[in-house]
Amino acid sequence: MEGCERIEAFFSGPAYQPHRHDTYAIGRTISGVQRFQYRGEGSAGVPGTVMVLYPDELHDGQAGTEDGFHYQMIYLDPLLVQNALGHGHALPFIPAGVTSNPQLLKAIDRIFAHISEPLETLQFDDAIYEIAAGLKAAGPPSGRRGISLPDYHAADKARDYLRHSNGQVVSLEQLETLTGQDRWKLSRDFRTVFGTSPYRYLTLRRLDHAKARIVEGQSLVQVALDVGFADQAHLTRHFRNTFGMTPAQWRKMTLTQR
């Protein structure tokens, strides 16, 4: 379903180099121990807990024992969480990256109950609402009294513009003109609503486009220029920082899996 990817995998030893997603990464360990560095601290996912990684937070992953770990994970667009909870609220945040909240555990159980089968549209909508409500229940109270609510509509308009920018250079001043919202409030609100900055969101969309072109066999130099990076080195730096590997390594891995 759009905005939600479900995966299931088994790893032993180091699984992931440090990387980021502009989505929530929410999952459960079925067996074994999954250790990861998150917000400068070590955490562990074990059976009976849910891992909740906030959008755009650097993290890695590795087996906590020699037996490896088996896990399931969903990558969830923050916009779906905003839509389910009602616009104008900060995204739910789990400080330690791991929770045993029963409401969220139940929601995760349901979305993974039949992972090999596609979800019906209404079934998917119900599952997203349950997960969003579980995230809110698992997180600490916001305590943001006296602070103005974010302008969701301005932030969403900016997000849509960035998503369709097609490699163009975009400034905060342009987004201010587009949305009619003060540029600095817009920048703050964008982070509150979508969990990442406007520039980071733009960069990740460029990387999405880059991946598609790399798979098609285009040269990395041309890919970099087409999607909005200054040169191949610029593309490689952002690609490695985001996905934990270079574009060339990712292309080789993708072709091997075909």
N, C-alpha and C positions, 0 to 999 in steps of 0.2 A: 504494500500500500504506500502511496506517496507520503513522504515525510517520516517513514518508519521502516527500518530494516531489521530483520531478525536473523541471528546467526547462532550456530552451535558448533563448538570446536573442542579439541583436546590438544594440550601442549605439555611438553616436558622441558625442563631447563628454561632459559630465557625465551620469552614469547614475543615481546614487543620492545623495541627501542623507544625512548621518550618521544612522544608525539601528541597531537591535539586533534579534537573534533570540534566543529561548530554546532554539534548536536549534544543532547544528553546521551551518555552511555550508561545504560541501566541493565544490570544483569545479576545472575545468580550462579554460584559455583555448585555443581551437582555432586562432584566428588573431588577430594584432594583439597589443596590450599593454593589460592591465587594471591601472591604478594605483589604489591605495587607501590611506587612512590607517587604521592599526590599532595600538592601544596606544601612541599618540603618535608613531609613526614611519611613514614612507612605505614601501610595499612594492609589488611588481609581479608579476602573474601573466602568464607567457608560455608558449607551447607547450613541453611537456616538464616542466612543474611542476604541482604540485597546491596550490591555495589551501585552507587549513584555518583557518576562523575559529571560535574557541572560543565556546560559548554565552554570550550576554549581554555580548559585547564590542562597543563602539561602533566603527563603521566606515562608510566611504562607498565610492564607486566611480566611476571615470571612465576615458575612453579615454586611453591614453598617447601616441597618435599621431593624426593627422588621418584615418587610414583606419578608425578605430573598432576594436571588438573583438567577436569571436564567442566565446561561452563556454557551458558547461554547468555546472549546479550542482545539488547535492542538499541539501535541508534535512533533517537527520537528528536525530530525538529522542535525547537522551543516554541515555534508558532502554534503547534498543535496543543501544547500545554497552556499557552496563553488563551487560545480559543476555548479550551475546556473550562478553564477557571474564570473566564471573564476578563476582558481587556483592562489594562491599566494597573496591573499589579507586578511587583518584582517576581522573577522566577524563583520557585522553591529551591532552597540550597541545603545540602546535607554536609555540614562542615568536615566530618571525618571521612566522607566518601563511602561509608558503610553504615547500614542501619538494619535493625531487626524488627522494624515497625510492622505489626501484623497486618494492617490495612494494605500497605504496599506489597508485602509478601503475597497476600492473597491476589492482588491485581497482577503481579508478575506470574504467578502460577497459572492464571487464566489465559494470559496472552501466549504462554508457551505450552499450553495443554496439548495442542496439536500443531506443532511447529512445521510439520511437513505439509500441512494443508493451508490453502489460502483462506484468509478471513473474508466473510461477507462484509459489505459496506457498513451495515448497522452494527454488526458484531465488532468491527474495527473501531467504530465511533464509541461504543460502550467501553471497549478495552482502554482506549485513550483517556476517556473521562475517569475511569477507575484508577489508572496510573497517575494522572494529574492530581486527583484527590488524595491518593496515597503519598505522593511527593509532598504535598502541602501538609498532610498530617505528620509526616516523618521529620519535617524541617522545624527549626526553632521559630517562634513568633517573630515577625519582622520588626516590631517595636519602632516603626518609622513614623510615629505621630508628629504632626506639625510639619511634615515634609510634603510638598505638593506631589500629587500623583503624576506619573509619567504620561506624556501625550502619546497614546498608543497609535492613533491614526497618523500622526506625523512620522513616527518611527517606522510604521509599516509602509508608508508611502516611500520613505527613503530606502527601505529595504528592497522594495519592488524595483525601484530605479536602479539600485546597485546590481540587482540580480540580472537585469537586462542591459547592463552597460556595455557588454560586448568588447571588452578590452580598452575602453576609453579611460582617460585620466579623469578622475572625479574629485572635486574639492568640497570641503564642508560648506563653503560659501554657495556653491551650486545647490547643495541639499537644503540650505536655508531658504534660498529663492524658491525652490520647488515646493517646500512644505509650508512656508510662511512661519516657521518656528525659529526662534533664536538658535544660532548654530551650536552654542555651547550647551544649552538645555537639550537640544536635539541629540547631541553627542552623549550626554548623560542618560537621556531617556532610552536611546538605542541600546545602550549597555544594560539598562535595567530590564527592558522588555525582551531582548534577544540574547543576553548573556555574553555579548562580544561587542567590539567596537565597529564603527562603520568601515574603517580601513581593513580590519581583520576579516570582516565579512566579505568585502570586495576581493581580498586576496584569496580567500577560500573558493570563491566562485571562479576566479581565474584558474586556480589549480584544478577545479572540476573540469573546466574546458580543456585545460592542458592534458589531463588524463585521457580524455576522449580522442584528442589528436595524436597523442603518443601511441595509443592502441592502433590507430589507423596507419601508423608507420611514418608520420611526418618527422622531419629532422627536428632536433631539440632547439636549434637556433631559430627555425621558423616558428615553432610552437611558442617559444618565449615571446617573440615579437607579435604574433597574432593575438595572444590572449592578454597582452598589456604589460609584460615585464620588459625591463630595459634591455636585457640580453640573457644569454643562456645561464651565465653565472648567477644572475638575479633569480631566475626560475629555480635553479638547482638549490640555492640557499633556502628559499621559502619551501620548496618541496621536501627537502630533508628535515627542516625544522617542524614541518607539519606531520609528515608520514613516517619519519624515522629511516628513510632511505632516499637515494638519489633517483631522479627520473629514469636513468639508464637501468638501475637495479630493479625498479618497479616494472619497467617494460619487459625485462628478462623474466621476472617472476610471473607476470601476466601471460606471456607467450608460452611459458612452460606449463601453465595450468590449463591451457586450451586443449 
